[in-house]
Amino acid sequence: MKQFLRTIDNISDWSGRISSFLVFFGIFILAFEVVARYFFGAPTVWAHGYSQRVFGSYFVLVGAYTLLKDGHVRVDIIYQRFSLRKRAFLDIVNYSLLLIWAFVLIREGWMFFMSSFLIREADEMVLAHPVYPVKFLLFIGAALITMQGINRLIVSIIVLIKGVKYEY
């Protein structure tokens, strides 16, 4: 079990670190657009759409990493006052709700991607770049956060049962 949990953590860590480089790519696109527009008077037709795709992809792909690092929003002032078992119970409720949302997002994300892929959907810009690769990343991001949510749910159940922090 410990190896399974470590593997999920490693996947979340790896995917988050790789995805974090998308921020630099997005900044480069926006900086390029600013220079092209204001210094050369030649705005691009693609920068706005691509910066949205890059930052949207980043947002979706770092969800599991954020969950791994315990960075999602929580009312810590109240949460920290509870015992370890009560916090584990609250986490079980939270992760169960997260998993319901994530399973729906996986299903819908896959259908969203497939409908786009089957018609080879392209953006409405003059360059008509395909949009289905970005839609596929929604599915990938949902799968990643689902795996990390399962990991956290298992750990929370173990903590609730044993009453001590679970190290793996």
DSSP file (Angstrom, degrees, kcal/mol; ACC not computed):
  #  RESIDUE AA STRUCTURE BP1 BP2  ACC     N-H-->O    O-->H-N    N-H-->O    O-->H-N    TCO  KAPPA ALPHA  PHI   PSI    X-CA   Y-CA   Z-CA
    1    1 A M     >        0   0    0      0, 0.0     4,-2.5     0, 0.0     5,-0.2   0.000 360.0 360.0 360.0 -41.7    0.0    0.0    0.0
    2    2 A K  H  >  +     0   0    0      1,-0.2     4,-2.6     2,-0.2     5,-0.2   0.902 360.0  49.8 -60.9 -40.5    2.8    2.4    0.9
    3    3 A Q  H  > S+     0   0    0      2,-0.2     4,-2.5     1,-0.2    -1,-0.2   0.896 109.4  52.1 -65.7 -39.0    4.4    1.9   -2.5
    4    4 A F  H  > S+     0   0    0      2,-0.2     4,-2.0     1,-0.2    -2,-0.2   0.935 112.1  45.5 -59.8 -47.8    1.1    2.6   -4.2
    5    5 A L  H  X S+     0   0    0     -4,-2.5     4,-2.3     1,-0.2    -2,-0.2   0.895 113.0  50.2 -65.3 -40.7    0.6    5.8   -2.3
    6    6 A R  H  X S+     0   0    0     -4,-2.6     4,-2.7    -5,-0.2    -1,-0.2   0.896 108.2  53.7 -63.5 -39.9    4.2    6.9   -3.0
    7    7 A T  H  X S+     0   0    0     -4,-2.5     4,-2.4     2,-0.2    -2,-0.2   0.922 109.1  47.6 -62.4 -44.3    3.8    6.2   -6.7
    8    8 A I  H  X S+     0   0    0     -4,-2.0     4,-2.6     2,-0.2    -1,-0.2   0.928 112.2  50.1 -62.6 -44.0    0.7    8.4   -6.9
    9    9 A D  H  X S+     0   0    0     -4,-2.3     4,-2.8     1,-0.2    -2,-0.2   0.910 110.5  50.3 -59.9 -41.7    2.5   11.2   -5.0
   10   10 A N  H  X S+     0   0    0     -4,-2.7     4,-2.9     2,-0.2    -1,-0.2   0.897 110.2  49.4 -64.9 -40.0    5.5   10.9   -7.3
   11   11 A I  H  X S+     0   0    0     -4,-2.4     4,-2.9     2,-0.2     5,-0.2   0.931 113.5  46.6 -63.7 -45.0    3.2   11.2  -10.4
   12   12 A S  H  X S+     0   0    0     -4,-2.6     4,-2.1     2,-0.2    -2,-0.2   0.906 115.0  46.9 -63.6 -41.5    1.5   14.2   -8.9
   13   13 A D  H  X S+     0   0    0     -4,-2.8     4,-2.4    -5,-0.2     5,-0.2   0.945 115.0  45.7 -64.9 -48.5    4.8   15.8   -8.0
   14   14 A W  H  X S+     0   0    0     -4,-2.9     4,-2.4     1,-0.2     5,-0.2   0.929 114.4  47.3 -60.9 -48.3    6.4   15.0  -11.4
   15   15 A S  H  X S+     0   0    0     -4,-2.9     4,-2.5    -5,-0.2    -1,-0.2   0.877 113.0  49.7 -65.3 -36.5    3.3   16.3  -13.4
   16   16 A G  H  X S+     0   0    0     -4,-2.1     4,-1.7    -5,-0.2    -1,-0.2   0.904 111.3  47.7 -67.7 -41.3    3.1   19.5  -11.3
   17   17 A R  H  X S+     0   0    0     -4,-2.4     4,-0.5     2,-0.2    -2,-0.2   0.914 115.4  44.9 -67.0 -41.9    6.8   20.3  -11.7
   18   18 A I  H >< S+     0   0    0     -4,-2.4     3,-1.3     1,-0.2     4,-0.2   0.938 113.8  50.0 -65.4 -46.1    6.6   19.7  -15.5
   19   19 A S  H >< S+     0   0    0     -4,-2.5     3,-2.1     1,-0.3     4,-0.4   0.794  96.0  71.4 -64.1 -28.3    3.4   21.7  -15.8
   20   20 A S  H >X S+     0   0    0     -4,-1.7     3,-1.2     1,-0.3     4,-0.5   0.777  85.7  67.0 -62.1 -24.1    4.8   24.6  -13.9
   21   21 A F  H <X S+     0   0    0     -3,-1.3     4,-1.6    -4,-0.5     3,-0.3   0.681  81.9  76.8 -70.2 -15.1    7.0   25.4  -16.8
   22   22 A L  H <> S+     0   0    0     -3,-2.1     4,-2.8    -4,-0.2    -1,-0.3   0.828  85.1  63.6 -61.7 -30.0    3.9   26.3  -18.8
   23   23 A V  H <> S+     0   0    0     -3,-1.2     4,-2.6    -4,-0.4    -1,-0.2   0.928 102.8  47.2 -59.9 -44.5    3.8   29.6  -16.8
   24   24 A F  H  X S+     0   0    0     -4,-0.5     4,-2.4    -3,-0.3    -1,-0.2   0.890 111.6  50.8 -65.4 -38.5    7.1   30.6  -18.4
   25   25 A F  H  X S+     0   0    0     -4,-1.6     4,-2.2     2,-0.2    -2,-0.2   0.916 111.3  48.5 -63.3 -43.2    5.9   29.6  -21.8
   26   26 A G  H  X S+     0   0    0     -4,-2.8     4,-2.4     2,-0.2    -2,-0.2   0.897 110.7  50.3 -63.7 -40.9    2.7   31.7  -21.3
   27   27 A I  H  X S+     0   0    0     -4,-2.6     4,-2.9     1,-0.2     5,-0.2   0.909 109.2  52.1 -63.1 -41.6    4.8   34.7  -20.1
   28   28 A F  H  X S+     0   0    0     -4,-2.4     4,-2.7     2,-0.2    -2,-0.2   0.921 109.4  49.5 -59.7 -44.5    7.0   34.4  -23.2
   29   29 A I  H  X S+     0   0    0     -4,-2.2     4,-2.3     2,-0.2    -2,-0.2   0.938 113.8  45.0 -61.1 -47.2    3.9   34.4  -25.4
   30   30 A L  H  X S+     0   0    0     -4,-2.4     4,-2.3     2,-0.2    -2,-0.2   0.904 114.0  48.7 -65.6 -40.7    2.4   37.5  -23.7
   31   31 A A  H  X S+     0   0    0     -4,-2.9     4,-2.5     2,-0.2     5,-0.2   0.908 110.4  52.0 -64.6 -40.6    5.8   39.3  -23.7
   32   32 A F  H  X S+     0   0    0     -4,-2.7     4,-2.9    -5,-0.2    -2,-0.2   0.915 109.9  49.4 -59.7 -43.5    6.2   38.5  -27.4
   33   33 A E  H  X S+     0   0    0     -4,-2.3     4,-2.7     2,-0.2     5,-0.3   0.909 110.4  49.9 -63.7 -42.7    2.8   39.9  -28.1
   34   34 A V  H  X>S+     0   0    0     -4,-2.3     4,-2.8     2,-0.2     5,-0.5   0.932 114.1  44.6 -62.6 -45.5    3.5   43.1  -26.2
   35   35 A V  I  X>S+     0   0    0     -4,-2.5     4,-1.9     1,-0.2     5,-1.2   0.933 115.4  47.6 -64.1 -45.9    6.8   43.6  -28.0
   36   36 A A  I  <5S+     0   0    0     -4,-2.9     6,-3.2    -5,-0.2     4,-0.4   0.904 119.0  40.2 -62.5 -41.1    5.3   42.8  -31.4
   37   37 A R  I  X5S+     0   0    0     -4,-2.7     4,-0.5     4,-0.2    -2,-0.2   0.947 126.5  27.8 -74.7 -49.8    2.3   45.1  -30.8
   38   38 A Y  I  <5S+     0   0    0     -4,-2.8    -3,-0.2    -5,-0.3    -2,-0.2   0.753 128.6  35.2 -93.2 -24.6    3.8   48.1  -29.1
   39   39 A F  I  <<S+     0   0    0     -4,-1.9    -3,-0.2    -5,-0.5    -1,-0.1   0.777 133.3  23.2 -97.5 -30.1    7.4   48.2  -30.4
   40   40 A F  T  4<S-     0   0    0     -5,-1.2    -3,-0.2    -4,-0.4    -2,-0.2   0.471  92.9-128.5-114.2  -4.4    6.9   47.0  -34.0
   41   41 A G  S  < S+     0   0    0     -4,-0.5    -4,-0.2    -6,-0.3    -3,-0.1   0.806  75.6 114.6  62.0  29.1    3.2   47.8  -34.5
   42   42 A A        -     0   0    0     -6,-3.2    -5,-0.1    -7,-0.2    -1,-0.1  -0.645  47.9-169.1-133.1  75.1    2.6   44.2  -35.7
   43   43 A P        -     0   0    0      0, 0.0     2,-0.2     0, 0.0   -10,-0.1  -0.259  22.5-119.1 -63.6 153.7    0.3   42.4  -33.3
   44   44 A T        -     0   0    0    -11,-0.1     4,-0.2     1,-0.1    -7,-0.0  -0.515   2.9-143.4 -90.2 161.3   -0.1   38.7  -33.7
   45   45 A V  S    S+     0   0    0     -2,-0.2     4,-0.2     2,-0.1    82,-0.2   0.462  97.9  42.9 -96.6  -4.0   -3.3   36.8  -34.5
   46   46 A W  S  > S+     0   0    0      2,-0.1     4,-2.4     3,-0.1     5,-0.2   0.663  86.7  82.5-116.0 -21.2   -2.4   33.9  -32.3
   47   47 A A  H  > S+     0   0    0      1,-0.2     4,-2.6     2,-0.2     5,-0.2   0.882  91.3  50.7 -62.5 -43.2   -0.9   35.1  -29.0
   48   48 A H  H  > S+     0   0    0     -4,-0.2     4,-1.9     1,-0.2    -1,-0.2   0.949 114.3  43.7 -61.0 -49.2   -4.1   35.8  -27.2
   49   49 A G  H  > S+     0   0    0      1,-0.2     4,-2.0     2,-0.2    -1,-0.2   0.892 115.7  47.8 -63.7 -40.9   -5.6   32.4  -27.9
   50   50 A Y  H  X S+     0   0    0     -4,-2.4     4,-2.8     2,-0.2    -1,-0.2   0.866 108.0  53.9 -71.6 -35.0   -2.4   30.5  -27.1
   51   51 A S  H  X S+     0   0    0     -4,-2.6     4,-2.5    -5,-0.2     5,-0.3   0.904 109.5  49.8 -65.2 -37.8   -1.8   32.4  -23.9
   52   52 A Q  H  X S+     0   0    0     -4,-1.9     4,-2.4    -5,-0.2     5,-0.2   0.919 112.5  47.4 -62.9 -42.9   -5.4   31.3  -22.8
   53   53 A R  H  X S+     0   0    0     -4,-2.0     4,-2.4     2,-0.2    -2,-0.2   0.911 113.3  47.7 -65.0 -42.7   -4.6   27.7  -23.8
   54   54 A V  H  X S+     0   0    0     -4,-2.8     4,-2.4     2,-0.2    -2,-0.2   0.950 116.3  41.6 -65.7 -49.2   -1.3   27.6  -22.0
   55   55 A F  H  X S+     0   0    0     -4,-2.5     4,-2.3     2,-0.2    -2,-0.2   0.861 115.0  51.7 -70.4 -33.9   -2.6   29.2  -18.8
   56   56 A G  H  X S+     0   0    0     -4,-2.4     4,-2.0    -5,-0.3    -1,-0.2   0.913 111.1  48.0 -64.2 -42.8   -5.8   27.1  -18.9
   57   57 A S  H  X S+     0   0    0     -4,-2.4     4,-2.6    -5,-0.2    -2,-0.2   0.916 111.2  51.2 -62.9 -43.9   -3.7   23.9  -19.3
   58   58 A Y  H  X S+     0   0    0     -4,-2.4     4,-1.7     1,-0.2    -2,-0.2   0.939 108.7  51.1 -57.5 -48.9   -1.5   25.0  -16.5
   59   59 A F  H  < S+     0   0    0     -4,-2.3    -1,-0.2     1,-0.2    -2,-0.2   0.891 114.9  42.5 -57.9 -42.9   -4.4   25.5  -14.2
   60   60 A V  H >< S+     0   0    0     -4,-2.0     3,-0.8     1,-0.2     4,-0.3   0.883 114.2  50.0 -73.0 -39.4   -5.9   22.1  -14.9
   61   61 A L  H 3< S+     0   0    0     -4,-2.6     4,-0.4     1,-0.2     3,-0.3   0.708 105.2  54.9 -78.6 -20.1   -2.6   20.2  -14.8
   62   62 A V  T 3X S+     0   0    0     -4,-1.7     4,-2.5    -5,-0.2    -1,-0.2   0.399  78.9  95.1 -94.7   5.9   -1.4   21.5  -11.4
   63   63 A G  H <> S+     0   0    0     -3,-0.8     4,-2.0     1,-0.2    -1,-0.2   0.912  86.9  46.1 -60.1 -44.2   -4.5   20.5   -9.5
   64   64 A A  H  > S+     0   0    0     -3,-0.3     4,-2.5    -4,-0.3    -1,-0.2   0.892 112.5  50.7 -67.3 -39.4   -3.0   17.2   -8.3
   65   65 A Y  H  > S+     0   0    0     -4,-0.4     4,-2.2     2,-0.2    -2,-0.2   0.906 109.9  50.5 -63.2 -41.9    0.3   18.8   -7.4
   66   66 A T  H  <>S+     0   0    0     -4,-2.5     5,-3.3     2,-0.2     6,-0.4   0.892 111.1  48.4 -63.6 -40.1   -1.6   21.5   -5.4
   67   67 A L  H ><5S+     0   0    0     -4,-2.0     3,-1.2     3,-0.2    -2,-0.2   0.901 109.8  52.7 -66.0 -41.2   -3.5   18.7   -3.6
   68   68 A L  H 3<5S+     0   0    0     -4,-2.5    -2,-0.2     1,-0.3    -1,-0.2   0.904 112.4  44.5 -58.3 -43.1   -0.3   16.9   -2.9
   69   69 A K  T 3<5S-     0   0    0     -4,-2.2    -1,-0.3    -5,-0.1    -2,-0.2   0.327 114.0-118.7 -87.6   7.8    1.2   20.0   -1.3
   70   70 A D  T < 5 +     0   0    0     -3,-1.2    -3,-0.2    -5,-0.1    -2,-0.1   0.893  69.9 138.0  58.1  44.0   -2.0   20.7    0.6
   71   71 A G      < +     0   0    0     -5,-3.3    -4,-0.2    -6,-0.1    -1,-0.1   0.386  27.0 110.0-103.3   2.7   -2.5   24.0   -1.2
   72   72 A H  S    S-     0   0    0     -6,-0.4     2,-0.1     1,-0.1    -9,-0.0  -0.414  82.7 -81.5 -77.2 159.5   -6.2   23.9   -1.9
   73   73 A V        +     0   0    0     -2,-0.1     2,-0.3     2,-0.0    -1,-0.1  -0.331  60.5 153.9 -66.5 133.6   -8.4   26.3    0.0
   74   74 A R        -     0   0    0     -3,-0.1     2,-1.7    -2,-0.1     3,-0.2  -0.973  52.4-112.4-154.2 149.6   -9.5   25.3    3.5
   75   75 A V    >>  +     0   0    0     -2,-0.3     4,-2.5     1,-0.2     3,-0.8  -0.649  40.6 176.7 -86.1  84.2  -10.5   27.2    6.6
   76   76 A D  H 3>  +     0   0    0     -2,-1.7     4,-2.6     1,-0.2     5,-0.2   0.773  69.3  67.0 -64.3 -28.5   -7.4   26.3    8.6
   77   77 A I  H 34 S+     0   0    0      1,-0.2     4,-0.3     2,-0.2    -1,-0.2   0.907 114.7  29.9 -60.2 -40.6   -8.3   28.4   11.6
   78   78 A I  H X4 S+     0   0    0     -3,-0.8     3,-1.2     2,-0.1     4,-0.5   0.900 118.8  55.6 -82.3 -45.4  -11.2   26.1   12.3
   79   79 A Y  H >< S+     0   0    0     -4,-2.5     3,-1.3     1,-0.3    -2,-0.2   0.867 102.8  55.1 -58.0 -42.4   -9.7   22.9   10.9
   80   80 A Q  T 3< S+     0   0    0     -4,-2.6    -1,-0.3     1,-0.3    -2,-0.1   0.671  96.6  66.4 -69.6 -16.8   -6.6   23.0   13.1
   81   81 A R  T <  S+     0   0    0     -3,-1.2    -1,-0.3    -4,-0.3    -2,-0.2   0.684  87.8  86.3 -77.4 -17.4   -8.7   23.1   16.3
   82   82 A F  S <  S-     0   0    0     -3,-1.3    -3,-0.0    -4,-0.5     2,-0.0  -0.412  87.1-101.7 -83.2 159.3  -10.0   19.6   15.7
   83   83 A S     >  -     0   0    0     -2,-0.1     4,-2.5     1,-0.1     5,-0.2  -0.238  38.9-101.2 -69.1 167.3   -8.4   16.4   16.8
   84   84 A L  H  > S+     0   0    0      1,-0.2     4,-2.3     2,-0.2     5,-0.1   0.897 123.4  49.2 -58.6 -42.6   -6.5   14.3   14.2
   85   85 A R  H  > S+     0   0    0      2,-0.2     4,-2.4     1,-0.2    -1,-0.2   0.900 110.5  49.5 -66.9 -40.6   -9.4   11.9   13.9
   86   86 A K  H  > S+     0   0    0      2,-0.2     4,-2.5     1,-0.2    -2,-0.2   0.900 111.7  49.3 -65.6 -39.3  -11.9   14.6   13.4
   87   87 A R  H  X S+     0   0    0     -4,-2.5     4,-2.6     2,-0.2    -2,-0.2   0.901 109.8  51.8 -64.3 -39.5   -9.7   16.2   10.7
   88   88 A A  H  X S+     0   0    0     -4,-2.3     4,-2.3    -5,-0.2    -2,-0.2   0.905 109.5  49.9 -62.8 -40.7   -9.4   12.8    9.1
   89   89 A F  H  X S+     0   0    0     -4,-2.4     4,-2.1     2,-0.2    -2,-0.2   0.933 111.4  47.7 -63.1 -45.4  -13.2   12.5    9.1
   90   90 A L  H  X S+     0   0    0     -4,-2.5     4,-2.7     1,-0.2    -2,-0.2   0.891 111.3  51.9 -61.5 -39.1  -13.6   15.9    7.5
   91   91 A D  H  X S+     0   0    0     -4,-2.6     4,-3.5     2,-0.2     5,-0.3   0.894 106.1  54.0 -64.5 -39.4  -11.0   15.0    5.0
   92   92 A I  H  X S+     0   0    0     -4,-2.3     4,-2.1     2,-0.2    -2,-0.2   0.924 110.9  46.1 -60.2 -44.0  -12.8   11.8    4.1
   93   93 A V  H  X S+     0   0    0     -4,-2.1     4,-2.1     2,-0.2    -2,-0.2   0.943 115.9  45.9 -62.4 -47.5  -16.0   13.9    3.4
   94   94 A N  H  X S+     0   0    0     -4,-2.7     4,-2.6     1,-0.2    -2,-0.2   0.931 114.6  45.7 -62.7 -47.3  -14.0   16.4    1.4
   95   95 A Y  H  X S+     0   0    0     -4,-3.5     4,-2.4     2,-0.2    -1,-0.2   0.833 110.1  55.0 -69.3 -30.8  -12.1   13.9   -0.7
   96   96 A S  H  X S+     0   0    0     -4,-2.1     4,-1.9    -5,-0.3    -1,-0.2   0.928 111.3  44.3 -64.8 -43.7  -15.3   11.9   -1.3
   97   97 A L  H  X S+     0   0    0     -4,-2.1     4,-2.3     2,-0.2    -2,-0.2   0.898 112.2  53.4 -66.0 -40.0  -16.9   15.0   -2.7
   98   98 A L  H  X S+     0   0    0     -4,-2.6     4,-3.0     1,-0.2    -2,-0.2   0.916 108.3  50.3 -58.7 -43.3  -13.8   15.8   -4.7
   99   99 A L  H  X S+     0   0    0     -4,-2.4     4,-2.8     2,-0.2     5,-0.2   0.866 107.3  52.6 -68.1 -35.8  -13.8   12.3   -6.2
  100  100 A I  H  X S+     0   0    0     -4,-1.9     4,-1.9     2,-0.2    -1,-0.2   0.960 114.2  43.5 -60.3 -49.1  -17.5   12.6   -7.2
  101  101 A W  H  X S+     0   0    0     -4,-2.3     4,-2.5     1,-0.2    -2,-0.2   0.912 114.8  50.1 -60.3 -43.5  -16.6   15.9   -9.0
  102  102 A A  H  X S+     0   0    0     -4,-3.0     4,-2.6     2,-0.2    -2,-0.2   0.889 108.1  51.1 -67.4 -40.1  -13.4   14.4  -10.5
  103  103 A F  H  X S+     0   0    0     -4,-2.8     4,-2.2     2,-0.2    -1,-0.2   0.902 112.3  47.6 -64.4 -39.2  -15.1   11.3  -11.8
  104  104 A V  H  X S+     0   0    0     -4,-1.9     4,-3.0    -5,-0.2     5,-0.3   0.919 112.0  50.2 -64.8 -42.3  -17.8   13.5  -13.5
  105  105 A L  H  X S+     0   0    0     -4,-2.5     4,-2.8     2,-0.2     5,-0.2   0.867 108.9  51.9 -65.7 -36.2  -15.0   15.7  -14.9
  106  106 A I  H  X S+     0   0    0     -4,-2.6     4,-2.4     2,-0.2    -1,-0.2   0.956 114.0  43.4 -61.7 -49.4  -13.1   12.7  -16.3
  107  107 A R  H  X S+     0   0    0     -4,-2.2     4,-2.2     2,-0.2    -2,-0.2   0.950 120.0  40.7 -62.0 -50.4  -16.2   11.4  -18.0
  108  108 A E  H  X S+     0   0    0     -4,-3.0     4,-2.8     1,-0.2    -1,-0.2   0.879 113.8  54.0 -68.2 -37.5  -17.2   14.8  -19.3
  109  109 A G  H  X S+     0   0    0     -4,-2.8     4,-2.5    -5,-0.3    30,-0.3   0.893 109.1  48.8 -63.0 -39.7  -13.7   15.8  -20.2
  110  110 A W  H  X S+     0   0    0     -4,-2.4     4,-3.1    -5,-0.2    -2,-0.2   0.931 113.7  45.5 -65.7 -44.4  -13.3   12.6  -22.3
  111  111 A M  H  X S+     0   0    0     -4,-2.2     4,-2.5     2,-0.2     5,-0.2   0.896 112.3  52.5 -65.7 -38.6  -16.5   13.3  -24.1
  112  112 A F  H  X S+     0   0    0     -4,-2.8     4,-1.4     2,-0.2    -2,-0.2   0.926 114.1  43.1 -60.1 -47.1  -15.5   16.9  -24.6
  113  113 A F  H  X S+     0   0    0     -4,-2.5     4,-3.2    22,-0.3    -2,-0.2   0.942 113.8  49.9 -64.3 -49.2  -12.2   15.8  -26.1
  114  114 A M  H  X S+     0   0    0     -4,-3.1     4,-2.9     1,-0.2     5,-0.2   0.892 109.1  50.8 -63.0 -40.9  -13.6   13.1  -28.2
  115  115 A S  H  X S+     0   0    0     -4,-2.5     4,-0.9    -5,-0.2    -1,-0.2   0.888 115.7  43.8 -64.0 -36.0  -16.3   15.2  -29.8
  116  116 A S  H  <>S+     0   0    0     -4,-1.4     5,-2.8    -5,-0.2     4,-0.3   0.905 115.1  48.4 -71.9 -42.9  -13.7   17.8  -30.6
  117  117 A F  H ><5S+     0   0    0     -4,-3.2     3,-1.1     1,-0.2    -2,-0.2   0.901 106.2  56.4 -65.4 -42.4  -11.2   15.2  -31.9
  118  118 A L  H 3<5S+     0   0    0     -4,-2.9    -1,-0.2     1,-0.3    -2,-0.2   0.819 115.8  36.4 -64.3 -30.5  -13.6   13.4  -34.1
  119  119 A I  T 3<5S-     0   0    0     -4,-0.9    -1,-0.3    -5,-0.2    -2,-0.2   0.386 108.6-123.8 -99.7   4.2  -14.5   16.6  -36.0
  120  120 A R  T < 5 -     0   0    0     -3,-1.1    -3,-0.2    -4,-0.3    -2,-0.1   0.941  36.1-150.8  52.4  51.8  -10.9   17.8  -35.8
  121  121 A E      < -     0   0    0     -5,-2.8    10,-2.0    -6,-0.1    11,-0.8  -0.236  17.5-172.9 -57.7 135.5  -12.2   21.0  -34.2
  122  122 A A  B     -A  130   0A   0      8,-0.3     7,-0.1     9,-0.1     6,-0.1  -0.892  28.1 -97.5-126.8 158.0  -10.0   24.1  -34.9
  123  123 A D        -     0   0    0      6,-3.0    -1,-0.1    -2,-0.3     8,-0.0  -0.221  32.7-115.3 -70.6 168.8  -10.2   27.6  -33.5
  124  124 A E  S    S+     0   0    0      4,-0.1    -1,-0.1     3,-0.1     2,-0.0   0.380  79.6 111.4 -88.5   5.0  -12.0   30.3  -35.4
  125  125 A M  S >  S-     0   0    0      4,-0.1     3,-1.0     1,-0.1   -79,-0.1  -0.247  87.0-101.7 -73.8 168.3   -8.8   32.3  -35.9
  126  126 A V  T 3  S+     0   0    0      1,-0.3    -1,-0.1   -81,-0.1   -80,-0.1   0.787 122.5  54.0 -63.0 -28.9   -7.3   32.7  -39.3
  127  127 A L  T 3  S-     0   0    0    -82,-0.2    -1,-0.3     2,-0.0    -3,-0.1   0.680  92.9-149.5 -81.7 -17.1   -4.6   30.1  -38.6
  128  128 A A    <   -     0   0    0     -3,-1.0    -2,-0.1     1,-0.1    -4,-0.1   0.899  20.9-173.1  50.1  53.3   -7.3   27.5  -37.5
  129  129 A H        -     0   0    0     -7,-0.1    -6,-3.0     1,-0.1    -1,-0.1  -0.461  30.7 -99.4 -72.9 147.9   -5.1   25.7  -35.0
  130  130 A P  B     -A  122   0A   0      0, 0.0    -8,-0.3     0, 0.0     4,-0.2  -0.409  29.7-169.0 -68.7 143.2   -6.6   22.5  -33.5
  131  131 A V    >>  +     0   0    0    -10,-2.0     4,-1.6   -15,-0.1     3,-0.6   0.561  67.9  86.0-106.1 -13.3   -8.2   22.8  -30.0
  132  132 A Y  H 3> S+     0   0    0    -11,-0.8     4,-1.9     1,-0.2   -15,-0.1   0.796  80.8  61.8 -65.1 -28.4   -8.7   19.2  -29.2
  133  133 A P  H 3> S+     0   0    0      0, 0.0     4,-1.1     0, 0.0    -1,-0.2   0.918 106.8  46.1 -62.0 -38.2   -5.1   18.7  -27.7
  134  134 A V  H <> S+     0   0    0     -3,-0.6     4,-0.8     1,-0.2     3,-0.3   0.875 110.1  53.6 -69.3 -36.3   -5.9   21.3  -25.1
  135  135 A K  H >X S+     0   0    0     -4,-1.6     4,-1.0     1,-0.2     3,-0.5   0.826 102.9  58.4 -66.8 -30.4   -9.3   19.6  -24.4
  136  136 A F  H 3X S+     0   0    0     -4,-1.9     4,-2.1     1,-0.2    -1,-0.2   0.846  97.2  61.7 -65.2 -33.2   -7.4   16.4  -23.9
  137  137 A L  H 3X S+     0   0    0     -4,-1.1     4,-2.9    -3,-0.3    -1,-0.2   0.785  95.1  60.9 -66.2 -26.1   -5.5   18.0  -21.1
  138  138 A L  H <X S+     0   0    0     -4,-0.8     4,-2.2    -3,-0.5    -1,-0.2   0.927 106.8  46.1 -62.0 -44.5   -8.7   18.6  -19.2
  139  139 A F  H  X S+     0   0    0     -4,-1.0     4,-2.3   -30,-0.3    -2,-0.2   0.924 113.5  48.6 -62.3 -45.8   -9.1   14.8  -19.1
  140  140 A I  H  X S+     0   0    0     -4,-2.1     4,-2.5     1,-0.2    -2,-0.2   0.929 111.5  49.4 -62.2 -46.3   -5.5   14.3  -18.1
  141  141 A G  H  X S+     0   0    0     -4,-2.9     4,-2.4     1,-0.2    -1,-0.2   0.895 110.9  49.8 -60.8 -40.9   -5.8   16.9  -15.3
  142  142 A A  H  X S+     0   0    0     -4,-2.2     4,-1.9     2,-0.2    -1,-0.2   0.887 110.7  50.1 -65.4 -38.7   -9.0   15.3  -14.0
  143  143 A A  H  X S+     0   0    0     -4,-2.3     4,-2.3     2,-0.2    -2,-0.2   0.907 110.9  50.0 -65.4 -41.1   -7.3   11.9  -14.0
  144  144 A L  H  X S+     0   0    0     -4,-2.5     4,-2.2     1,-0.2    -2,-0.2   0.924 112.2  45.3 -64.3 -45.0   -4.3   13.2  -12.1
  145  145 A I  H  X S+     0   0    0     -4,-2.4     4,-2.3     1,-0.2    -1,-0.2   0.823 110.8  55.5 -71.0 -28.5   -6.4   14.9   -9.4
  146  146 A T  H  X S+     0   0    0     -4,-1.9     4,-2.5    -5,-0.2    -2,-0.2   0.934 107.9  48.1 -65.6 -45.3   -8.6   11.8   -9.1
  147  147 A M  H  X S+     0   0    0     -4,-2.3     4,-2.2     1,-0.2    -2,-0.2   0.927 114.5  45.4 -60.6 -44.4   -5.5    9.7   -8.4
  148  148 A Q  H  X S+     0   0    0     -4,-2.2     4,-2.5     1,-0.2    -1,-0.2   0.869 111.2  53.6 -69.1 -34.4   -4.2   12.1   -5.8
  149  149 A G  H  X S+     0   0    0     -4,-2.3     4,-2.3     2,-0.2    -2,-0.2   0.895 108.4  49.3 -64.5 -40.2   -7.7   12.4   -4.3
  150  150 A I  H  X S+     0   0    0     -4,-2.5     4,-2.5     2,-0.2    -2,-0.2   0.916 110.4  52.2 -62.6 -43.2   -7.8    8.6   -4.0
  151  151 A N  H  X S+     0   0    0     -4,-2.2     4,-2.3     1,-0.2    -2,-0.2   0.951 112.1  44.2 -56.2 -52.2   -4.4    8.7   -2.3
  152  152 A R  H  X S+     0   0    0     -4,-2.5     4,-2.4     1,-0.2    -1,-0.2   0.850 111.4  54.1 -65.5 -35.1   -5.6   11.3    0.2
  153  153 A L  H  X S+     0   0    0     -4,-2.3     4,-2.3     2,-0.2    -1,-0.2   0.932 109.2  48.1 -64.1 -45.2   -8.8    9.5    0.9
  154  154 A I  H  X S+     0   0    0     -4,-2.5     4,-2.3     1,-0.2    -2,-0.2   0.932 112.8  48.1 -60.7 -46.6   -6.9    6.3    1.7
  155  155 A V  H  X S+     0   0    0     -4,-2.3     4,-2.5     1,-0.2    -1,-0.2   0.909 110.9  51.3 -61.7 -41.7   -4.5    8.1    4.0
  156  156 A S  H  X S+     0   0    0     -4,-2.4     4,-2.4     2,-0.2    -1,-0.2   0.886 109.3  50.1 -64.1 -38.9   -7.5    9.8    5.7
  157  157 A I  H  X S+     0   0    0     -4,-2.3     4,-2.3     2,-0.2    -1,-0.2   0.917 111.1  49.2 -64.4 -43.2   -9.2    6.5    6.3
  158  158 A I  H  X S+     0   0    0     -4,-2.3     4,-3.0     2,-0.2     5,-0.4   0.921 112.1  48.5 -61.9 -43.8   -6.0    5.0    7.8
  159  159 A V  H  X S+     0   0    0     -4,-2.5     4,-2.7     1,-0.2    -2,-0.2   0.902 110.6  51.2 -64.0 -40.9   -5.6    8.1   10.1
  160  160 A L  H  < S+     0   0    0     -4,-2.4    -1,-0.2    -5,-0.2    -2,-0.2   0.914 116.0  41.3 -62.2 -42.2   -9.3    7.8   11.2
  161  161 A I  H  < S+     0   0    0     -4,-2.3    -2,-0.2    -5,-0.2    -1,-0.2   0.937 125.0  33.3 -71.7 -48.0   -8.8    4.1   12.0
  162  162 A K  H  < S-     0   0    0     -4,-3.0    -3,-0.2    -5,-0.2    -2,-0.2   0.785  91.9-139.6 -83.9 -28.5   -5.4    4.3   13.6
  163  163 A G     <  +     0   0    0     -4,-2.7     2,-0.3    -5,-0.4   -78,-0.2   0.597  69.6  93.4  79.2   9.5   -5.7    7.7   15.2
  164  164 A V  S    S-     0   0    0     -6,-0.3    -1,-0.3    -5,-0.2    -2,-0.2  -0.923  88.3 -86.3-130.8 158.4   -2.1    8.6   14.4
  165  165 A K        -     0   0    0     -2,-0.3     2,-0.6    -3,-0.1   -81,-0.0  -0.399  44.3-131.3 -63.0 136.6   -0.5   10.5   11.4
  166  166 A Y        -     0   0    0    -11,-0.1     2,-0.4    -2,-0.1    -1,-0.1  -0.826  22.0-168.5 -98.7 118.3    0.2    8.0    8.6
  167  167 A E              0   0    0     -2,-0.6  -165,-0.0     1,-0.1    -2,-0.0  -0.875 360.0 360.0-104.5 135.0    3.7    8.2    7.2
  168  168 A Y              0   0    0     -2,-0.4  -162,-0.1  -166,-0.1    -1,-0.1   0.363 360.0 360.0-137.4 360.0    4.6    6.4    4.0
